[in-house]
Amino acid sequence: VGKKVQAIYLWWHKPVVNKDLLQNLPNLKVIANSGVGMDHLDLKLIASFGVKMANAPRAVSSSTADTGMALLLASTRRLVEVHNISISPSMEYCEADILGVKVTGATLGIIGMGSIGYKIALRAKAFEMNILYHNRTQRKAEEEQTVGATYCKKIDSLLQQADFVMVVVSLTPQTHKLIGKRELELMKPTATLINISRGAVVDQEALVAALQTGGIEAAALDVTYPEPLPRDHPLLKLKNVIITPHLGAKTDKASYRITEEAVENILAALSGLPLPSEVFPS
Amino acid sequence: MWYHKPVINEELLQSLPNLKVVASSGVGIDHLDLKLLSSYGVKVSNTPFVVSTDTADLGMTLMLASSRRLVEGHEMAVSPDTEYFPADWLGAEVSGATLGIVGMGTIGYKVAERAKAFEMKILYHNRSQRKKEEESAVGAVYCKKIDDLLQQSDFVLLAVNLTPQTQKLIGKRELELMKPTATLINISRGLVVDQDALVEALQNEVIKAAALDVTYPEPLPRDHPLLKMKNVIITPHIGSATKKTRWIMMEEMTESIEAGLAGRPIPREVL
C-alpha cells in the first residue's frame, strides 16, 4: 500500500511525518498542509526525500484576521466575563466593575505584517485605531498609507506605545519566545496581548507572571503550548485571560478553501507543474 | 438619571415642584414620558453621540463572538474535562458574509463602516434612504422592504430606537423570513424583539443563534430559557460601557443640568 501513496493531505498535523513514514512511502511526491503554519514539519528532512511541500496561505488569512479582531474586542469589552454574569443564578455585580476599554481611537501594535497582519490592519482602521507594526521588512508606502500604519523598526517602540499587541508571525527559530519577560515589561500595564500565531512565540511562564503581577492588563490566546494546556495550568484560572481552542481558521468557508488549495497543490505536483504555494526549507 | 432610575411618573413629578431638568444617560429615551414631563415644565436631555462608537463596536463584538463561537470555545479551552480540541469544530465566517442593518442612524452607520472592512456585503433597512455618497462609502444597499433584508442576511443587526412603531418589529413572521443559518444581534432595546417568538425560533432552529446586549426586562428572570441556550450570548446592556465614554457621558449630563438650572439653552435637549 505504501508504494501507491503519491500525496499526503495533512489535516491538523496528522499523520506525523517522520523518517519512518517517509521511508515507507517511496513514491510520495507531495505533502499538502491544511493551513499556513509549517512549524510542525521537518522541512529539511522531507526535502531530502525529494518530496515537495505546500501550505494554504490564502485560505486562512481572512478567518484568522477575523479571529484576531474577535479576540481583541471580546477581551477589551470583557465579553466572557459579562456573559457569565448575565446568565448566572445570582446577578450581583457593580456597574463600575464591568466597564471595558474603548477600542475606537486606541493604539494597535501588529507584530508580523504578512497577509494576515495586513488584513487585521484593514479591519482595525475601520475602528479608527492608530496602527503601528513591526516586521522583518517595511511594507511599501502605499500599503502603509491604505491602513494608516506606522513602521516600528525596533519592536521596543511598538511595545511601549500599544494598547493592544497582536502577534501574527510564523513560528521560526527567530520568533521562538519573541515575547518574553523583557518584551512584557516594555508593554504598558494597561495593555492587552493577543496571540493568533503559535504558542511557542510567547514565553508562557513570563506571560503568567506578567498577568499575575499586573505587568500587563490582559491576554487573549487562540494558541498555546501545548494545545490544549494541562488542566492545572495557571492560564486557565486567570480572570483576565480568554483562551480559544486554536479556532483561527476554523470556519466552514476556510475549511473549504484550505482543501481547495491543498488539492490544487497536489494536482500540480503530480502533473509535474509548479506548485501554487510551495514551501521550501529556509 | 442612570439606567432608567428613578422612575419618572406623575407621583414623583408632583413631589418635586422645583424640578427643572432631567438629564438621561445614553441615547435612548423610550423610558421617559416626554409629554408628561413637558406638562410639568421639566426639560429633558440625553447623551446621543458619545455612545455611538462603543455601541457599534459592541455590535461587531457580538457578531464576531457569536459566529466564531468564542464563548463556547473559551469554555472548552478551560474546562477540566477537555482532553483535546476536536478537529471538526467549526464556526461561521464573518468576512464576506451578508450583514443586514435594521436602523441606519448614527450607530447603524458606524457598524456599516466597520463591517465594510471585513469585506461584508451590507444591506440596510431604514425609515428613509440614506444619501448616495453615504451608501457608497460603506457599500450599503437599501432594502425598502425589511423582508428583502431578512431573507438575504447572514447576520441581522438591530440598531433602531424603541418607539411604538418599532416595538416587536422582529416577531414570528420576521424570524421565519430569516435564513435558518442566520444570527440575530440586538443592540437596540429588548422590546424591539418579540422575545417569546425569539425563544421559539431558536428552539426550533428557525434561526441559528442570537447575541443580545438588551432584553426585556433587564436582567431577565433567572429561569428564562434564553439564559440556558448554547447558541445565545447575552451581555448586560454594556453598549456604552467603557470608562472613557461613561466619563464623557457624565460630563455631558452635568453640562446639561448646569445649563438648565441657569436658564440657558440646554445642550442635547430632547424635544
Contacts between the chains, C-beta under 8 A, distances in Angstrom:
chain1	res1	chain2	res2	distance
A	11	B	87	6.8
A	12	B	87	4.7
A	62	B	93	7.0
A	62	B	95	3.8
A	62	B	96	7.0
A	62	B	119	7.2
A	63	B	93	5.5
A	63	B	95	6.7
A	65	B	95	7.4
A	66	B	64	6.4
A	66	B	68	7.0
A	66	B	93	7.0
A	66	B	94	5.0
A	66	B	95	5.5
A	66	B	118	6.6
A	67	B	68	6.4
A	69	B	60	7.9
A	69	B	64	6.4
A	69	B	118	7.9
A	70	B	61	7.6
A	70	B	64	3.8
A	70	B	65	6.1
A	70	B	68	5.4
A	70	B	70	5.9
A	71	B	70	7.7
A	73	B	57	6.6
A	73	B	60	6.4
A	73	B	61	3.9
A	73	B	64	6.3
A	73	B	65	7.7
A	74	B	61	6.1
A	74	B	64	7.5
A	74	B	65	5.4
A	74	B	70	5.5
A	77	B	57	7.2
A	77	B	58	6.1
A	77	B	61	5.3
A	77	B	235	8.0
A	77	B	238	6.7
A	77	B	241	7.8
A	77	B	242	7.7
A	78	B	238	8.0
A	79	B	61	6.1
A	79	B	65	5.6
A	79	B	70	7.0
A	79	B	71	7.2
A	79	B	233	7.5
A	79	B	235	6.8
A	80	B	70	7.5
A	80	B	71	5.9
A	80	B	74	5.3
A	82	B	235	5.0
A	82	B	236	5.6
A	82	B	238	6.0
A	83	B	71	5.5
A	83	B	233	5.5
A	83	B	234	6.2
A	83	B	235	6.0
A	85	B	236	6.1
A	86	B	219	6.8
A	86	B	220	8.0
A	86	B	227	7.5
A	86	B	234	4.1
A	86	B	235	6.0
A	86	B	236	5.0
A	87	B	227	4.4
A	87	B	228	7.7
A	87	B	234	6.1
A	89	B	222	5.5
A	91	B	219	5.1
A	91	B	222	7.4
A	93	B	236	7.5
A	95	B	3	7.9
A	95	B	241	7.8
A	98	B	236	6.8
A	98	B	238	6.3
A	98	B	241	6.3
A	99	B	241	5.2
A	99	B	242	6.1
A	99	B	243	5.0
A	99	B	246	6.3
A	100	B	238	6.9
A	100	B	241	6.0
A	100	B	242	5.0
A	100	B	243	7.7
A	101	B	242	5.8
A	101	B	243	6.6
A	101	B	244	7.8
A	102	B	53	7.5
A	102	B	54	6.2
A	102	B	57	7.9
A	102	B	242	4.2
A	102	B	243	7.4
A	102	B	244	4.5
A	102	B	245	6.2
A	103	B	53	8.0
A	103	B	54	7.9
A	103	B	57	5.0
A	104	B	53	4.1
A	104	B	54	7.2
A	104	B	57	6.3
A	122	B	117	5.3
A	123	B	114	7.8
A	123	B	117	4.6
A	123	B	118	6.0
A	125	B	117	6.5
A	126	B	113	5.5
A	126	B	114	4.6
A	126	B	115	8.0
A	126	B	116	6.5
A	126	B	117	3.4
A	126	B	118	8.0
A	127	B	57	6.6
A	127	B	60	7.8
A	127	B	114	6.0
A	127	B	117	8.0
A	128	B	53	7.3
A	227	B	85	6.4
A	228	B	77	6.4
A	228	B	82	5.5
A	228	B	83	7.5
A	228	B	84	6.6
A	228	B	85	6.0
A	229	B	77	7.8
A	231	B	80	5.3
A	231	B	82	7.3
A	236	B	77	7.6
A	236	B	78	4.5
A	237	B	78	8.0
A	242	B	70	7.6
A	242	B	74	5.5
A	243	B	74	6.0
A	243	B	77	4.0
A	243	B	78	6.0
A	244	B	68	7.9
A	244	B	70	6.3
A	244	B	73	4.2
A	244	B	74	5.9
A	244	B	77	5.9
A	245	B	73	5.2
A	245	B	76	5.4
A	245	B	77	4.9
A	245	B	85	4.1
A	245	B	89	6.9
A	246	B	85	6.1
A	247	B	68	6.2
A	247	B	69	7.3
A	247	B	73	5.4
A	247	B	89	7.2
A	247	B	91	6.3
A	250	B	89	6.4
A	250	B	90	5.1
A	250	B	91	6.1
A	251	B	68	7.4
A	251	B	90	6.0
A	251	B	91	5.3
A	251	B	92	6.0
A	251	B	93	4.0
A	252	B	90	5.6
A	252	B	91	7.9
A	252	B	92	6.1
A	252	B	93	6.7
A	253	B	92	8.0
A	253	B	93	4.1
A	253	B	95	8.0
A	253	B	96	7.2
A	254	B	93	6.4
A	255	B	90	6.4
